[in-house]
């Protein structure tokens, strides 16, 4: 099929509908009537001789062919933007939207607090952050940049290991005063424990015998929300397994004097298309920088216990848990 048969305005509408998942939402953003939006999608599907969306009362969902078409539409739009940028005043700052997908820990608690500085330096770049429970499908256009906890296998993606999360146990001072603190993870079964739903699928990768141990533990609260875990733990609801850096976010939580439960690596993933975008490179460089900053030692390969974080030399010595005590 000749490219002259493709209406570029229809492709523009297609990208907006795919982003919003709704023709009515696209109508509101573009200022065009819903019938006009629907007609442009119909015309594009007719020109391509394929179905791009599955329509339902809940909105629209890309077909597999639609996902492929969206990737090409992104490339074409980026090429047009690049021509425009190179033809215009080069002194103008980069601008545009970059979609970032991450989990509900690193996104809200490490990335978001550092966004104001980024926004001040890059006022024309908008970061659209989505918090997902699953690994983002960057290749299918679910986001421009993803932070994920499984090593990417797609050879079309560029990936870089950002760091390691070190999971440890936290509790409130009130909980410890009432129930005591465990001397090892094998005493967890005596306590109320708080668990993130995502950890349930990861426990087999954690400390030795943790898979068997989980059958003995009383998980009093399981959720898919890190903020809910922190609040329940902060208010005396039990012992929470959280990344070590959370102690800087919720300083009233008490890190227990125990070794880490598990180290979990995480990766930054993106496509060549995103790397070619000026705003894409700026966001990627910024993300790498905030995980390499002086205060980002929590994500190094070596585990630093929060109780010894002020003395790095001492903190990096092999961890020796305390001996048994009467409290328990």
N, C-alpha and C positions, 0 to 999 in steps of 0.2 A: 504494500500500500504506500502511495506517495505521501511524504510528510506534508505536502501542500493541502491535503484533505483534512488535516488536524487544525481545528480552531484553537489558537493559543489561549483565548479568553476562556474557553471551555475547560482547558487544562488548569487554569488558575482557579476556577470554581471547584473543579474536582479536588484540588489540593486542600482547599478550605473545608469542603464537605468531609473529606477523609480525616482531617485534623479534629473537627468538632464532632464527627459521628452523627450529624443531624443536618438535614437539608433546611429545616426551619431555623436552626442556629446559624447556618451559613447565610441564609437570607437576611437575618438580622445584622450580621457583621458586614455584609457586602452592600446592604441597602437595596437589594433587589427582591422582587416578590417570590414567594415559594414556587409558584408555577414556572417562573422564569428559571429558577435554579434547577428545578426538575427537568425542564426542557433541555437545558445545556448539558446536563448529565446524560440524558437520553441521546442527544446528538453525538456526544463523545463516544458513548457505547456503540452507537450505530456506525460511526466512522471507524472505530477499531474492530467492529464485528465481534464484540465480546461483552460479557456482563462484568461490570466493575464493582457493583455493590449488591448486597442482599438487603432488600427493604423489609422492615417490620414496623410494628407499632412503637417499638422502642427506639427507632432510628435506623441507621444504616450501618452495615459492616462490610469491610472490604472482602472480596473474594480473593482467592490465591492469585489470580491474574491481576486483580486490582492492586494487590500489594506490590507486584512486579511493576505495574504501570506507575504506581506512586513513587517508587524509587527512581524511575527514569524521569518522572515529572520534577522531582526534587533536583536532579542533576541539571535538567534544562533550565529550571528557574534560577539555580545557582549560577549557571553560566551567564544567563542574562544579567543577573545582579553584578557579576564580576566585570562584565563589559561596561556596565553603567558606572561602577566604582572607578575603573581604570580610565574611563573617559572623562570623569569629573575631577574636581579638585582633590589631589592626593593628600592634602593637608587635613581633609575632613576625617573625623574619628570613625572607626568601624561601627556599624550598627546592624541590628537585626535580632531575630529571636533564636535562641538555642534551647532545645528541649532536653532536659536532664532527667534521667530516671535513676532512682536510688532507693535504698531501704529506709525504714522509718527510724533508724538509729543515726547513721552517718548524715543523712539528709537534714533532718531537723536539728540535730544536736552538735554537729561539727561544721557542716557547710553553711547552713542558714545564718548562724551568728556572725559569720565572716562576710556575708553578702553585702552589708552596707558599705564596707570599704571598697569592694569590687564595683558597686554601683556608683560610688563617688568618682572612681577613676574611669569608669566606662558608662556614662549616663545614657548612651544610645543603644546599649546591648541589654536585651531582656532575657533573663534566664527563667525558663518555664519549668519548674521542678515538679515531677510526679513521684509520689511515694508508692512503690509497688511491693506486693508480697511475693511476686515471681521474678525470675530473671528476665530483664527486658530484652525484647527481640529487636536489637538495633538494626540487623540486616533487613527486617521487614518494615522499618521506619517507625517503630513504636516510640523511639526517642532518637535524638541526635547523638547523645553521649549517655553511657550507662556505667553505673558502678555495681558490680555483681560479685557474688561469693562462690562462683564456680568458674574454673578456668575456661575461657572461650575456646571453642573448637572450630568455629566458622573461619575459614581461611580468608574470607572477604573482609573480615574485621581486623582492625588494628587494636592491640591490647597492650597494656602495661600494668604490671603488678604495682599497686599503690602502697600496700602495706599489709599488716596482720592485726586482727583484733584479738585481744587476750581476754578471755572471759573469766571473771572471778565472782566471788560471792559478796553481796552487800546485804546489810540489814540496818534497821534503825537502832539508835541507842536504847529506845524504849523496849524494842523486841528483845535485844540482848540482855537487858536488865531483868526482864520477866522470864525468858526462856533459856538464857545462857547462849553460848556460841559453840558450834561443833568444832572439835579438834582435828577432824579430817572429814573428807567428803563421805566417808562410810558411816558417818553419824547423821547425815542429812535426813535419814528416814525418821529420826526423832523430831524433826522440825517441819513446819509449814514452809513449802517451797513455792516460788513464783517462777513461771516458765513462759518464754515466748513460743508461740505456736511454730515458728520457723525452726526452733531448736529441736523440735520433736524429730524432724527428719535428719538432723545433723548429729544426734547423740552418738550414733554408731562410729562417727569419725572422731569422737572426743576421747577423753582419758581412758586408759585400759579399764575394763570391767564396768564402764559407765553404762553400757547397754543393759547389763544385768542389774546394775544398781538402780536404774530408773524404775524397775518393777517394784522396788521396795520403798521408793520415795513417795511421800504424800504431797503431790502437787496440788496445793490448795487453790491456786489460781493460774489458769492458762489463758493467754490472750495473744492477739496479733498486734498489739499496740505497746510500743516501748514506753510511751508516756504513761499508760495505765500501770505498767509494771513498776515504774519509778514511784508513782503516787501511792500505790498499795504498799510498796516496800517502805516508803518514807513515813507512812502512817501506821507502821507496826504490823503489817499483814504477813510478814514472813521473810525468808531469805530469797533474794533475787539473784539470778545468774545474769550478769550484765558485763559489757566491755569495760575494761579498766578505766578508760577515759571518762566514763560517766561520773566518776567521783568529782571531776571538775565542773560538771553540769549541775549535779545535785550534791553539794558539799555536806549536807546534813546526813547523807548516807554513810555508814561505817563500813569500810572495806575489811572483811574478815581476814585474820592472820592465817591464811591458807594459800597453797600454791594455785596457779591458774588451773581452771578446769579444762580449757582447750584453747589452742591458737587457730584462728580461722583466717585464711588469706582472702584478700579482695583485689579486684582488677578494675582498671579504667578501660572502657571499650568505646570505639567509635569507628567511623568509616573514613576512607580516603576523601570522600566528598566533604565531610565536616572539617577535616584537616585543611583542605584547600580554602575554606571560607575564612576571611580575616577575623570575623567574630568567633568562629569556631576555634581557631588557634589561640585567641586571647583567653577564651574560657578554659580550654585544655591546659594552657600554661598556668593559669590561676589555680585550677584544681590540683595540679601537681605540686604547686608551691605551698598550698595550705596543708598538704600531707608531708611536706619536707621541712616545714618551719621548725624553729627551736622548740616550740611547745607541742610538736607532733611526735615526740619520742614514744608516746603510747603505742604508735603503730609500727615501731621498729620490730625486727625479728626477735630481739631480746625482750623478755618480759620484765617490766619494771613495776613492782608492787606499789600502789598508791601511797602506802604508809612510809615508803622510803624514797619517794620521787624527788624530795628536796636534796637528797645526797645520791647523785647518779652513780658514783663509784661504788658506794655501798649497795645501792639498789641492784646493780648488775652482778653481784656475787650470787652463787648458787643459793636458791631459797631453801631454808630449813624450817619446816613448820614447828610450832611450839610443842612441847611435850604434853602429855595428858594432865588435866587439872581437875579440880573438884567440881567446877562448874560444868554442867553438861546436860 
